[in-house]
């Protein structure tokens, strides 16, 4: 629980600094945000891994695959040996840890990965929503083909607006089938 409090504080600090990160620093580097968007804070890798794994039950954490967001998009930080994949989703400014089973990872992980790449290419939230809809209609994305499980056990969920303002949203740890 202490780690979650620390993570919450770090996200708030990183997100608050994201407002200042819209303009490049003197050395030409942007501060801790992805694709120049304050809705996509970049966290220190160990912290992001810990936060992603907080979505899963303890018995799955050590052997789950973990994806983290870096300057170039999502990448695998930990290769797992079980069927679960965890990450901190940031789609549309809704920052939350989630851990999917194999079916969820197959059908839903591409949404997060592609969302990040579209953000990086300069697409707006509205453009991304339209493209995602088209990709579902066109068959590139498919809903899960069977019932699965998504663990969302972390007590953390934040909403980050386009200006980088963070609002804690109610997070009741839960499972989704």
TORTORGU-959938 format. One record per atom (N, C-alpha, C): residue number from 1; residue in one letter; y, x, z; atom name. Coordinates in steps of 0.2 Angstrom, whole numbers. Atoms other than C-alpha are relative to their C-alpha. Layout:
residues N
NUM | A | Y | X | Z | CA
...
end
This chain:
residues 177
1 | X | -6 | 4 | 0 | N
1 | X | 0 | 0 | 0 | CA
1 | X | 6 | 4 | 0 | C
2 | X | -6 | -4 | 0 | N
2 | X | 12 | 14 | 4 | CA
2 | X | 1 | 3 | -7 | C
3 | X | -1 | -3 | 7 | N
3 | X | 9 | 21 | -14 | CA
3 | X | 4 | -5 | -4 | C
4 | X | -3 | 5 | 4 | N
4 | X | 14 | 4 | -21 | CA
4 | X | 8 | -1 | 2 | C
5 | X | -7 | 0 | -2 | N
5 | X | 30 | 4 | -11 | CA
5 | X | 4 | 6 | -3 | C
6 | X | -3 | -6 | 3 | N
6 | X | 34 | 22 | -17 | CA
6 | X | 1 | -2 | -8 | C
7 | X | 0 | 2 | 7 | N
7 | X | 30 | 16 | -35 | CA
7 | X | 6 | -5 | -1 | C
8 | X | -6 | 5 | 1 | N
8 | X | 42 | 1 | -33 | CA
8 | X | 7 | 3 | 0 | C
9 | X | -7 | -3 | -1 | N
9 | X | 56 | 12 | -27 | CA
9 | X | 1 | 4 | -6 | C
10 | X | -1 | -4 | 5 | N
10 | X | 53 | 24 | -41 | CA
10 | X | 2 | -3 | -7 | C
11 | X | -1 | 4 | 5 | N
11 | X | 53 | 11 | -54 | CA
11 | X | 7 | -3 | 0 | C
12 | X | -7 | 2 | -1 | N
12 | X | 69 | 4 | -47 | CA
12 | X | 5 | 5 | -2 | C
13 | X | -4 | -6 | 2 | N
13 | X | 77 | 21 | -48 | CA
13 | X | 1 | 2 | -7 | C
14 | X | 1 | -1 | 7 | N
14 | X | 71 | 25 | -65 | CA
14 | X | 4 | -5 | -4 | C
15 | X | -3 | 6 | 4 | N
15 | X | 76 | 8 | -72 | CA
15 | X | 8 | 0 | 1 | C
16 | X | -8 | 0 | -1 | N
16 | X | 94 | 9 | -64 | CA
16 | X | 3 | 6 | -4 | C
17 | X | -3 | -5 | 4 | N
17 | X | 96 | 26 | -72 | CA
17 | X | -1 | -1 | -7 | C
18 | X | 1 | 1 | 7 | N
18 | X | 90 | 19 | -88 | CA
18 | X | 7 | -3 | -3 | C
19 | X | -6 | 3 | 3 | N
19 | X | 107 | 10 | -90 | CA
19 | X | 4 | 6 | -3 | C
20 | X | -4 | -5 | 2 | N
20 | X | 115 | 27 | -91 | CA
20 | X | -3 | 4 | -5 | C
21 | X | 4 | -3 | 5 | N
21 | X | 101 | 33 | -103 | CA
21 | X | 1 | -2 | -7 | C
22 | X | -1 | 3 | 7 | N
22 | X | 107 | 23 | -118 | CA
22 | X | 4 | 5 | -4 | C
23 | X | -3 | -5 | 4 | N
23 | X | 118 | 38 | -123 | CA
23 | X | -4 | 6 | 1 | C
24 | X | 4 | -6 | -2 | N
24 | X | 110 | 55 | -125 | CA
24 | X | 4 | 4 | 4 | C
25 | X | -3 | -5 | -5 | N
25 | X | 114 | 68 | -112 | CA
25 | X | 3 | 6 | -5 | C
26 | X | -3 | -6 | 4 | N
26 | X | 123 | 84 | -117 | CA
26 | X | -5 | 4 | -4 | C
27 | X | 5 | -4 | 4 | N
27 | X | 107 | 93 | -122 | CA
27 | X | -3 | -4 | -5 | C
28 | X | 3 | 4 | 5 | N
28 | X | 103 | 79 | -134 | CA
28 | X | -6 | -4 | 2 | C
29 | X | 7 | 3 | -2 | N
29 | X | 88 | 72 | -124 | CA
29 | X | 2 | -7 | 4 | C
30 | X | -1 | 6 | -4 | N
30 | X | 88 | 54 | -117 | CA
30 | X | -4 | 1 | 6 | C
31 | X | 3 | 0 | -7 | N
31 | X | 84 | 51 | -99 | CA
31 | X | -6 | -5 | 0 | C
32 | X | 6 | 4 | -1 | N
32 | X | 68 | 43 | -94 | CA
32 | X | -1 | -7 | -3 | C
33 | X | 1 | 6 | 3 | N
33 | X | 67 | 29 | -106 | CA
33 | X | -3 | 1 | -7 | C
34 | X | 4 | -1 | 6 | N
34 | X | 56 | 26 | -121 | CA
34 | X | 4 | -4 | -6 | C
35 | X | -3 | 3 | 6 | N
35 | X | 64 | 22 | -138 | CA
35 | X | 7 | -2 | 1 | C
36 | X | -7 | 1 | -2 | N
36 | X | 82 | 22 | -131 | CA
36 | X | 0 | -7 | 3 | C
37 | X | 0 | 7 | -3 | N
37 | X | 77 | 5 | -122 | CA
37 | X | -1 | 0 | 7 | C
38 | X | 0 | 0 | -7 | N
38 | X | 81 | 3 | -104 | CA
38 | X | -6 | -5 | 3 | C
39 | X | 6 | 4 | -2 | N
39 | X | 67 | -10 | -104 | CA
39 | X | -7 | 3 | 0 | C
40 | X | 6 | -3 | 0 | N
40 | X | 54 | 3 | -106 | CA
40 | X | 1 | 7 | 4 | C
41 | X | 0 | -6 | -4 | N
41 | X | 56 | 16 | -92 | CA
41 | X | -6 | 4 | -1 | C
42 | X | 5 | -5 | 0 | N
42 | X | 46 | 32 | -93 | CA
42 | X | -1 | 2 | 7 | C
43 | X | 1 | -2 | -6 | N
43 | X | 38 | 36 | -77 | CA
43 | X | -4 | 7 | 0 | C
44 | X | 4 | -6 | 0 | N
44 | X | 31 | 53 | -71 | CA
44 | X | -7 | -2 | -1 | C
45 | X | 7 | 1 | 2 | N
45 | X | 13 | 54 | -78 | CA
45 | X | -4 | -2 | 6 | C
46 | X | 5 | 1 | -6 | N
46 | X | 4 | 55 | -61 | CA
46 | X | 2 | -7 | 3 | C
47 | X | -2 | 6 | -3 | N
47 | X | 14 | 40 | -55 | CA
47 | X | -2 | -6 | -4 | C
48 | X | 2 | 5 | 5 | N
48 | X | 11 | 30 | -71 | CA
48 | X | -8 | -1 | 1 | C
49 | X | 7 | 1 | -1 | N
49 | X | -8 | 33 | -69 | CA
49 | X | -2 | -4 | 6 | C
50 | X | 1 | 3 | -6 | N
50 | X | -8 | 28 | -51 | CA
50 | X | 2 | -8 | 0 | C
51 | X | -3 | 7 | 1 | N
51 | X | 2 | 12 | -55 | CA
51 | X | -5 | -4 | -5 | C
52 | X | 5 | 3 | 5 | N
52 | X | -10 | 8 | -70 | CA
52 | X | -7 | -2 | 4 | C
53 | X | 6 | 1 | -3 | N
53 | X | -25 | 10 | -59 | CA
53 | X | 0 | -5 | 6 | C
54 | X | -1 | 5 | -6 | N
54 | X | -18 | -1 | -45 | CA
54 | X | -2 | -7 | -2 | C
55 | X | 2 | 7 | 2 | N
55 | X | -22 | -16 | -56 | CA
55 | X | -7 | -1 | 1 | C
56 | X | 8 | 1 | -1 | N
56 | X | -41 | -13 | -54 | CA
56 | X | -2 | 1 | 7 | C
57 | X | 3 | 0 | -6 | N
57 | X | -52 | -15 | -40 | CA
57 | X | -2 | 8 | 2 | C
58 | X | 2 | -7 | -1 | N
58 | X | -56 | 2 | -31 | CA
58 | X | -6 | 2 | -3 | C
59 | X | 7 | -3 | 3 | N
59 | X | -74 | 3 | -37 | CA
59 | X | 0 | 1 | -7 | C
60 | X | 0 | -2 | 7 | N
60 | X | -68 | 4 | -55 | CA
60 | X | 5 | 5 | -2 | C
61 | X | -6 | -4 | 2 | N
61 | X | -53 | 15 | -54 | CA
61 | X | -2 | 7 | -2 | C
62 | X | 1 | -7 | 1 | N
62 | X | -61 | 32 | -54 | CA
62 | X | -3 | 1 | -7 | C
63 | X | 4 | -1 | 6 | N
63 | X | -71 | 29 | -70 | CA
63 | X | 3 | -5 | -6 | C
64 | X | -4 | 4 | 5 | N
64 | X | -58 | 18 | -80 | CA
64 | X | 4 | 4 | -5 | C
65 | X | -4 | -4 | 4 | N
65 | X | -49 | 24 | -95 | CA
65 | X | 7 | -2 | 1 | C
66 | X | -7 | 1 | -2 | N
66 | X | -30 | 25 | -92 | CA
66 | X | 4 | 2 | -6 | C
67 | X | -5 | -1 | 5 | N
67 | X | -16 | 24 | -105 | CA
67 | X | 7 | 1 | 3 | C
68 | X | -7 | 0 | -3 | N
68 | X | 2 | 30 | -101 | CA
68 | X | 5 | 0 | -6 | C
69 | X | -5 | 0 | 5 | N
69 | X | 18 | 28 | -111 | CA
69 | X | 4 | 7 | 1 | C
70 | X | -4 | -7 | 1 | N
70 | X | 26 | 45 | -117 | CA
70 | X | 5 | -1 | -5 | C
71 | X | -5 | 1 | 5 | N
71 | X | 40 | 48 | -128 | CA
71 | X | -2 | -2 | -7 | C
72 | X | 3 | 2 | 7 | N
72 | X | 29 | 46 | -144 | CA
72 | X | -4 | -6 | 0 | C
73 | X | 4 | 6 | 0 | N
73 | X | 20 | 30 | -138 | CA
73 | X | -5 | 1 | 5 | C
74 | X | 6 | 0 | -5 | N
74 | X | 5 | 26 | -128 | CA
74 | X | -5 | 5 | -2 | C
75 | X | 5 | -5 | 1 | N
75 | X | -8 | 39 | -126 | CA
75 | X | -5 | 0 | 6 | C
76 | X | 5 | 0 | -6 | N
76 | X | -24 | 41 | -116 | CA
76 | X | 1 | 6 | 4 | C
77 | X | -1 | -5 | -5 | N
77 | X | -22 | 50 | -100 | CA
77 | X | -6 | 2 | 4 | C
78 | X | 6 | -1 | -3 | N
78 | X | -39 | 48 | -93 | CA
78 | X | -6 | -4 | -4 | C
79 | X | 5 | 3 | 3 | N
79 | X | -55 | 45 | -102 | CA
79 | X | -5 | -3 | 5 | C
80 | X | 4 | 3 | -5 | N
80 | X | -66 | 33 | -92 | CA
80 | X | -8 | 0 | -3 | C
81 | X | 7 | 1 | 2 | N
81 | X | -85 | 30 | -92 | CA
81 | X | -2 | -7 | 1 | C
82 | X | 2 | 7 | 0 | N
82 | X | -85 | 12 | -88 | CA
82 | X | 4 | -4 | -5 | C
83 | X | -3 | 4 | 5 | N
83 | X | -79 | -2 | -99 | CA
83 | X | 7 | -3 | 1 | C
84 | X | -6 | 3 | -2 | N
84 | X | -62 | -5 | -91 | CA
84 | X | 6 | 5 | -3 | C
85 | X | -6 | -4 | 2 | N
85 | X | -45 | 1 | -98 | CA
85 | X | 6 | -2 | 3 | C
86 | X | -6 | 2 | -4 | N
86 | X | -29 | 1 | -88 | CA
86 | X | 6 | 3 | -2 | C
87 | X | -6 | -2 | 2 | N
87 | X | -11 | 3 | -92 | CA
87 | X | 6 | -4 | 4 | C
88 | X | -6 | 4 | -3 | N
88 | X | 7 | -2 | -86 | CA
88 | X | 3 | -3 | -7 | C
89 | X | -3 | 4 | 5 | N
89 | X | 12 | -15 | -99 | CA
89 | X | 7 | 0 | 1 | C
90 | X | -7 | 0 | 0 | N
90 | X | 30 | -15 | -104 | CA
90 | X | 3 | -5 | -5 | C
91 | X | -3 | 5 | 5 | N
91 | X | 31 | -29 | -117 | CA
91 | X | 5 | -4 | 2 | C
92 | X | -5 | 5 | -1 | N
92 | X | 47 | -38 | -118 | CA
92 | X | 4 | 1 | 6 | C
93 | X | -4 | -1 | -7 | N
93 | X | 54 | -30 | -102 | CA
93 | X | -4 | -2 | 6 | C
94 | X | 5 | 2 | -5 | N
94 | X | 39 | -37 | -92 | CA
94 | X | -4 | 6 | 2 | C
95 | X | 3 | -6 | -2 | N
95 | X | 33 | -22 | -83 | CA
95 | X | -6 | -2 | 5 | C
96 | X | 5 | 2 | -4 | N
96 | X | 16 | -25 | -75 | CA
96 | X | -7 | 5 | -1 | C
97 | X | 7 | -3 | 1 | N
97 | X | -1 | -15 | -72 | CA
97 | X | -5 | -5 | -2 | C
98 | X | 5 | 5 | 2 | N
98 | X | -16 | -23 | -80 | CA
98 | X | -6 | 5 | -2 | C
99 | X | 6 | -4 | 1 | N
99 | X | -34 | -17 | -82 | CA
99 | X | -5 | -5 | -3 | C
100 | X | 5 | 4 | 4 | N
100 | X | -45 | -25 | -96 | CA
100 | X | -7 | 2 | 0 | C
101 | X | 7 | -2 | 2 | N
101 | X | -63 | -26 | -99 | CA
101 | X | 0 | 2 | -7 | C
102 | X | 1 | -3 | 7 | N
102 | X | -70 | -19 | -116 | CA
102 | X | 3 | -5 | -5 | C
103 | X | -2 | 5 | 5 | N
103 | X | -66 | -36 | -125 | CA
103 | X | 8 | 0 | 0 | C
104 | X | -7 | 0 | -1 | N
104 | X | -48 | -36 | -118 | CA
104 | X | 3 | 6 | -3 | C
105 | X | -3 | -6 | 2 | N
105 | X | -45 | -18 | -122 | CA
105 | X | 0 | 0 | -8 | C
106 | X | 0 | 0 | 7 | N
106 | X | -51 | -21 | -140 | CA
106 | X | 5 | -5 | -3 | C
107 | X | -4 | 5 | 3 | N
107 | X | -41 | -37 | -143 | CA
107 | X | 8 | 1 | 2 | C
108 | X | -7 | 1 | -3 | N
108 | X | -25 | -35 | -132 | CA
108 | X | 3 | 7 | 1 | C
109 | X | -3 | -6 | 0 | N
109 | X | -22 | -16 | -130 | CA
109 | X | 4 | 2 | -6 | C
110 | X | -4 | -1 | 6 | N
110 | X | -17 | -15 | -148 | CA
110 | X | 7 | -3 | 0 | C
111 | X | -7 | 3 | 0 | N
111 | X | -2 | -26 | -144 | CA
111 | X | 5 | 4 | 4 | C
112 | X | -5 | -5 | -4 | N
112 | X | 5 | -14 | -131 | CA
112 | X | 1 | 6 | -4 | C
113 | X | -1 | -6 | 4 | N
113 | X | 2 | 1 | -142 | CA
113 | X | 4 | -1 | -6 | C
114 | X | -5 | 1 | 6 | N
114 | X | 10 | -7 | -157 | CA
114 | X | 7 | -2 | 2 | C
115 | X | -7 | 1 | -3 | N
115 | X | 24 | -14 | -147 | CA
115 | X | 4 | 6 | 1 | C
116 | X | -3 | -6 | -2 | N
116 | X | 28 | 3 | -141 | CA
116 | X | 2 | 4 | -7 | C
117 | X | -2 | -3 | 6 | N
117 | X | 28 | 10 | -159 | CA
117 | X | 5 | -4 | -4 | C
118 | X | -5 | 4 | 4 | N
118 | X | 38 | -4 | -166 | CA
118 | X | 7 | 1 | 4 | C
119 | X | -6 | -1 | -3 | N
119 | X | 51 | -1 | -152 | CA
119 | X | 3 | 7 | -2 | C
120 | X | -2 | -7 | 2 | N
120 | X | 51 | 18 | -157 | CA
120 | X | 3 | 0 | -6 | C
121 | X | -2 | 0 | 7 | N
121 | X | 54 | 13 | -175 | CA
121 | X | 7 | -4 | 0 | C
122 | X | -7 | 3 | 0 | N
122 | X | 70 | 3 | -169 | CA
122 | X | 0 | -7 | -1 | C
123 | X | 0 | 8 | 1 | N
123 | X | 64 | -15 | -170 | CA
123 | X | 2 | -3 | 7 | C
124 | X | -3 | 3 | -6 | N
124 | X | 72 | -27 | -158 | CA
124 | X | -6 | -5 | 2 | C
125 | X | 5 | 5 | -3 | N
125 | X | 62 | -39 | -147 | CA
125 | X | -2 | -6 | -4 | C
126 | X | 1 | 5 | 4 | N
126 | X | 64 | -53 | -158 | CA
126 | X | -4 | 2 | -6 | C
127 | X | 4 | -3 | 6 | N
127 | X | 58 | -43 | -173 | CA
127 | X | -7 | 1 | 2 | C
128 | X | 7 | -1 | -2 | N
128 | X | 43 | -38 | -163 | CA
128 | X | -4 | -6 | 1 | C
129 | X | 3 | 7 | -1 | N
129 | X | 39 | -56 | -158 | CA
129 | X | -2 | -3 | -7 | C
130 | X | 2 | 3 | 6 | N
130 | X | 39 | -61 | -176 | CA
130 | X | -5 | 4 | -3 | C
131 | X | 6 | -4 | 3 | N
131 | X | 28 | -47 | -182 | CA
131 | X | -6 | -1 | 3 | C
132 | X | 6 | 1 | -4 | N
132 | X | 16 | -50 | -168 | CA
132 | X | -3 | -7 | -3 | C
133 | X | 2 | 6 | 3 | N
133 | X | 15 | -68 | -174 | CA
133 | X | -3 | 0 | -7 | C
134 | X | 3 | -1 | 7 | N
134 | X | 12 | -63 | -192 | CA
134 | X | -6 | 3 | 0 | C
135 | X | 6 | -4 | 0 | N
135 | X | -1 | -51 | -187 | CA
135 | X | -6 | -4 | 3 | C
136 | X | 5 | 4 | -3 | N
136 | X | -11 | -64 | -177 | CA
136 | X | -2 | -5 | -6 | C
137 | X | 1 | 4 | 5 | N
137 | X | -9 | -76 | -192 | CA
137 | X | -4 | 3 | -6 | C
138 | X | 3 | -4 | 6 | N
138 | X | -14 | -63 | -205 | CA
138 | X | -7 | 3 | 2 | C
139 | X | 6 | -2 | -2 | N
139 | X | -29 | -58 | -194 | CA
139 | X | -1 | 8 | 2 | C
140 | X | 0 | -7 | -2 | N
140 | X | -24 | -40 | -190 | CA
140 | X | -1 | 0 | 8 | C
141 | X | 2 | 1 | -8 | N
141 | X | -24 | -46 | -171 | CA
141 | X | -4 | -6 | 0 | C
142 | X | 4 | 5 | -1 | N
142 | X | -37 | -57 | -165 | CA
142 | X | 0 | -1 | 7 | C
143 | X | 1 | 1 | -7 | N
143 | X | -39 | -66 | -149 | CA
143 | X | -7 | 2 | 3 | C
144 | X | 6 | -2 | -2 | N
144 | X | -53 | -61 | -138 | CA
144 | X | -6 | -4 | -2 | C
145 | X | 6 | 4 | 3 | N
145 | X | -70 | -66 | -145 | CA
145 | X | -4 | -3 | 5 | C
146 | X | 4 | 3 | -5 | N
146 | X | -77 | -70 | -129 | CA
146 | X | 4 | 0 | 7 | C
147 | X | -4 | -1 | -6 | N
147 | X | -72 | -73 | -111 | CA
147 | X | -1 | 7 | 3 | C
148 | X | 0 | -7 | -3 | N
148 | X | -68 | -57 | -102 | CA
148 | X | 4 | 0 | 6 | C
149 | X | -4 | -1 | -6 | N
149 | X | -58 | -51 | -87 | CA
149 | X | 6 | 5 | -1 | C
150 | X | -6 | -4 | -1 | N
150 | X | -41 | -44 | -84 | CA
150 | X | 2 | 0 | 7 | C
151 | X | -2 | -1 | -7 | N
151 | X | -38 | -37 | -67 | CA
151 | X | 8 | 1 | 0 | C
152 | X | -7 | -1 | -1 | N
152 | X | -20 | -38 | -61 | CA
152 | X | 1 | 0 | 7 | C
153 | X | 0 | 0 | -7 | N
153 | X | -22 | -33 | -43 | CA
153 | X | 6 | 3 | 3 | C
154 | X | -6 | -4 | -3 | N
154 | X | -6 | -23 | -41 | CA
154 | X | 5 | -5 | 3 | C
155 | X | -5 | 5 | -2 | N
155 | X | 7 | -32 | -30 | CA
155 | X | 7 | 2 | -3 | C
156 | X | -6 | -2 | 3 | N
156 | X | 20 | -25 | -42 | CA
156 | X | 1 | -3 | -7 | C
157 | X | -2 | 3 | 6 | N
157 | X | 28 | -34 | -56 | CA
157 | X | 7 | 0 | -1 | C
158 | X | -8 | 0 | 1 | N
158 | X | 46 | -31 | -63 | CA
158 | X | 2 | -3 | -6 | C
159 | X | -3 | 2 | 7 | N
159 | X | 56 | -39 | -76 | CA
159 | X | 7 | 4 | -1 | C
160 | X | -6 | -5 | 2 | N
160 | X | 69 | -27 | -84 | CA
160 | X | 4 | -3 | -6 | C
161 | X | -4 | 3 | 5 | N
161 | X | 83 | -35 | -94 | CA
161 | X | 2 | 6 | -5 | C
162 | X | -2 | -4 | 5 | N
162 | X | 90 | -27 | -110 | CA
162 | X | 6 | 5 | 3 | C
163 | X | -4 | -5 | -3 | N
163 | X | 103 | -18 | -99 | CA
163 | X | -3 | 4 | 5 | C
164 | X | 3 | -4 | -5 | N
164 | X | 91 | -10 | -87 | CA
164 | X | 0 | -3 | 7 | C
165 | X | 0 | 3 | -6 | N
165 | X | 93 | -22 | -73 | CA
165 | X | -7 | -2 | 2 | C
166 | X | 7 | 2 | -2 | N
166 | X | 77 | -24 | -63 | CA
166 | X | 0 | -6 | 5 | C
167 | X | 1 | 6 | -4 | N
167 | X | 72 | -40 | -55 | CA
167 | X | -8 | 0 | 2 | C
168 | X | 7 | 1 | -3 | N
168 | X | 56 | -41 | -44 | CA
168 | X | -2 | -7 | -1 | C
169 | X | 2 | 7 | 1 | N
169 | X | 46 | -56 | -50 | CA
169 | X | -6 | -1 | 5 | C
170 | X | 5 | 1 | -4 | N
170 | X | 33 | -64 | -39 | CA
170 | X | -7 | 3 | -3 | C
171 | X | 7 | -2 | 3 | N
171 | X | 16 | -55 | -41 | CA
171 | X | -5 | -1 | 5 | C
172 | X | 6 | 2 | -4 | N
172 | X | 1 | -63 | -34 | CA
172 | X | -6 | 4 | -3 | C
173 | X | 5 | -3 | 3 | N
173 | X | -13 | -51 | -37 | CA
173 | X | -6 | -5 | -2 | C
174 | X | 5 | 5 | 2 | N
174 | X | -26 | -60 | -47 | CA
174 | X | -4 | 3 | -6 | C
175 | X | 4 | -1 | 6 | N
175 | X | -39 | -60 | -61 | CA
175 | X | 1 | -5 | -5 | C
176 | X | 0 | 5 | 6 | N
176 | X | -38 | -68 | -78 | CA
176 | X | -6 | 0 | -4 | C
177 | X | 6 | 1 | 4 | N
177 | X | -53 | -74 | -87 | CA
177 | X | 1 | -2 | -7 | C
end
